[in-house]
Amino acid sequence: QVQLVESGGGLVQPGGSLRLSCAASGFTFSIYRMSWYRQAPGKERDLVATISSLGTVTNYADSAKGRFTISRDNAKNTVYLQMNSLKPEDTAVYYCYVARNNNDYWGQGTQVTVSS
């Protein structure tokens, strides 16, 4: 079965950096587009970034452009989100996502808290 396991979240000061990882299993990772979403308390879950199957095309939410970088390693079945210049408003639970065979799959999420 499809499994997505995020890691790398934590508490960081404003201006700091974190790298999130999402380890995927149970499907042919290298042929699927992967995405990162986030959900802040009391808010909807929003798309942060998307990467194509081969990693050649990436897209970012306006809030992430210039600060976040999505990447993937198809040999390791892992997608990453490098987050720099973090702001308090980046505080959220970050989720890995894949759409496969008309089904949506989510990881359990990893908490990112940006605070001094």
N, C-alpha and C positions, 0 to 999 in steps of 0.2 A: 504494500500500500504506500501511497505517497506520504512522505514525511519531510517536513521542513523544520529545522532546528536552528533558531537564532542564538547568537551569543555576542558578547562584547559590549553590552550596555553597562551603564554605571553612572556615578556622580562625577561631574567635571565642572570646573570653573568656567565662567564666561571667557570666550577667546580660546578655549582649549580644543582638543581634538579627541575623537574616538573612531575606532574602526569596528563596524559591525560585520559579522559573518553569518551566513545562512548555509548550513549543510543540508543538501537535498539527497533523498533516496527514494527508491520505489518507482522511478520512471527514468526515461532517457533524457537526462538533464540537458544535454548539449543541443537538443532540437527545440527547446522551449524558451520563449521570452520570459524573463524574470523581472520582478518588481519589488520595490520597497514602498511600504505605506507607513503612516504614523497616525496615532490617535492620541490627542491630548485630552485631559479630563473634561468631560462635559461637551466635547466636540465630536464631529464626525471623523471617520477614518479617511485620510487624504493621501493621494498618491504623492510620493516623494521623487522617485526615479524609476526608470525602466531601462533594461538593456536587452538587445536582441540576442538571438540564440548563439551567434558567433562572437558577440561582443563588439560588433562593428558600429552599431547604432545605439546611442543613448539619448534619453530625454529626461528633463528635470522640471520639477515644479519651479515657479519663479522664486519661491522662498529658498530653494536649494542651489540655484544656479550660481556658479562661481565659488561655492563653499563646499559642496558635496561632490563626491565622485563615486559612481557605481562601476563595478568591474566584476569579472567572473573568471573562474578557472575551471574549464570544462573537464580537465583531467582529475580535478579534486571534487567535482560536483558541488561547487561552492560559489556563492555570489557574495560580494562585499559592498559595504557602503562606508567610504571614508568621509568623515565629517570634520571639517575644520572651521575655525572661527565660530565656534558654537555660541548661541545666544540663549537666554532664558526661554524665549518663545519656541525653541527647539525641543523643550521638555515634552516628552510623549512616550508612549509605548510604540516601538518600531516593529513592524511585521514584514516578513517575507511572504511573497505571493506568487502563485503560478496558476494559470488557467489551462486546464488539460481536459480534452474530451468533454467539453461543455460543463465541466465542473470547476469550482473555485477551491483552491487549497491555500490554507494559511498556516503559518507557524504559530507558536504559542506567544510570541512576542518577547522583546527585551526592552527593559525600562532604561530610558536615557533621561537623566536629570541634570540640567544646567543651572547651577546656583553657586553663589559665593558664600 
